[in-house]
Structures are given as C-alpha cells and as structure tokens.
C-alpha cells in the first residue's frame, strides 16, 4: 500500500500514513477552506488500510492538533464513525495529543472519546 504524505501548510496539518511502518499521524493546524476535500484522501487511505490489516494487532492513530475549526470537527467525527464501523475497529488505538495548557483540545478529545466506541488515549504534551 502506498504511503499518504501531505505536507503541512499554514491552514492544513501534516499527514503521514505509512502502512509498512504502521504509522498514522495527523498533526498541526487544521482550518482548510474545504475540510471534506482535504480529508478525502485520508479517509480513503484509512478505510483501505483498515480492510487490509489482517496481520496487524494494533493500529495507532495519532492526532496532534494545535487548532482545528468547526468544519474540520465534523470531518474528524466522520473519520471516527468510519473507524467504528470497520470490522477491524478493535485494533485501532486513537492517541489524542494536546498541549497540557490547552483545555479546549483536551475537552475535544474527551468529547470524541465519549461519542464513539473506540479506544481513546488522551496524551498531554508537556
């Protein structure tokens, strides 16, 4: 499976998805003009990966947002629903990284964690 690598811009996060190394990470600021369009390749890649990961015991998915807007929040929710509906959802561990001083990002992680039957790990970054 080909990796998905998207460099960060001032309004979009860095995306690093590598099946061969079992790396799935989205990090940075996220307020693109069209979040649906930006996240479409991420959703497609992740859906394919989830269906092809028969020999993998754990899929770590790291979110390291500094900031994201409301429109992006809706797409993140869509991504979590897709994972939850996957037959391999039990393999996914979601690591929600947040600056320990950023209570809003912590609350966002807690909110997502309460909405989906997925394994969430809230990780403060010092």
C-alpha positions in Angstrom: 0.0 0.0 0.0 1.4 3.4 -1.0 2.0 5.9 1.8 0.0 9.0 2.1 2.1 12.0 2.8 0.7 15.6 2.9 3.0 18.4 3.9 1.6 20.9 6.4 0.6 24.4 5.3 -0.5 27.4 7.3 -4.1 26.1 7.3 -3.7 22.3 6.9 -2.0 19.7 9.0 0.8 17.3 8.1 -0.5 13.9 7.3 1.7 10.8 7.5 0.2 7.4 6.7 2.6 4.5 6.1 1.2 1.0 6.1 4.6 -0.6 6.0 5.7 1.1 9.3 2.2 1.1 10.8 2.3 4.9 11.2 -0.9 7.0 11.1 -0.4 10.6 12.2 -2.2 13.9 11.6 -0.6 17.0 13.2 -0.7 20.7 13.1 -3.3 23.4 12.5 -6.4 22.4 10.5 -8.7 25.0 9.1 -8.8 24.3 5.3 -11.3 26.1 3.1 -12.8 22.7 2.3 -12.1 20.1 5.1 -14.1 17.4 3.2 -11.9 17.8 0.2 -8.7 17.9 2.3 -9.6 14.8 4.3 -11.0 12.7 1.4 -7.7 11.0 0.6 -7.1 10.4 4.3 -10.5 8.7 4.7 -9.9 6.6 1.6 -6.4 5.6 2.7 -7.5 4.7 6.2 -10.5 2.7 5.0 -8.3 0.7 2.7 -5.8 0.2 5.5 -8.4 -1.0 8.0 -9.6 -3.6 5.5 -6.2 -4.8 4.7 -4.6 -5.1 8.1 -5.3 -8.7 8.9 -1.8 -9.5 10.2 -1.6 -6.3 12.4 -2.6 -6.5 16.1 -2.7 -2.7 16.7 -3.2 0.3 14.6 -2.1 3.5 16.4 -3.7 6.6 15.0 -2.2 9.9 16.4 -3.9 13.2 16.3 -1.7 16.2 17.3 -3.8 19.2 16.5 -2.8 22.7 17.6 -6.1 24.0 16.4 -9.0 23.0 14.2 -12.2 24.7 13.2 -15.8 23.5 13.4 -16.0 22.3 9.8 -12.9 20.1 10.5 -14.5 18.8 13.6 -17.4 17.4 11.5 -14.9 15.6 9.2 -13.0 14.2 12.2 -16.3 12.8 13.5 -16.9 11.2 10.1 -13.5 9.6 10.3 -14.2 8.2 13.8 -17.6 6.8 12.6 -15.9 5.1 9.7 -13.3 3.5 12.0 -16.1 2.5 14.5 -18.0 0.8 11.6 -14.9 -1.1 10.4 -14.6 -4.8 11.1 -11.1 -4.1 12.5 -12.1 -1.2 14.8 -11.0 -3.2 17.8 -7.4 -2.9 16.5 -7.4 0.9 16.5 -5.9 2.9 19.3 -6.5 6.6 19.0 -4.0 8.8 20.6 -5.3 12.4 21.1 -2.3 14.6 21.9 -2.9 18.0 23.3 -0.8 20.7 24.9 -1.3 20.4 28.7 -2.3 24.1 28.9 -4.9 23.7 26.1 -8.1 22.8 28.0 -10.2 23.2 24.8 -8.2 20.5 22.9 -8.5 18.2 26.0 -12.2 18.7 26.1 -12.5 18.0 22.4 -10.6 14.7 22.9 -12.9 13.8 25.8 -16.0 14.7 23.8 -14.9 12.4 20.9 -14.0 9.7 23.3 -17.5 9.8 24.8 -19.2 9.7 21.4 -17.5 6.7 19.9 -16.9 3.1 21.0 -13.2 3.3 20.2 -10.1 3.1 22.4 -9.0 6.7 23.1 -5.9 7.7 24.9 -5.7 11.3 25.9 -2.0 12.3 26.0 -0.8 15.7 27.3 2.3 17.1 25.7 4.5 18.9 28.1 
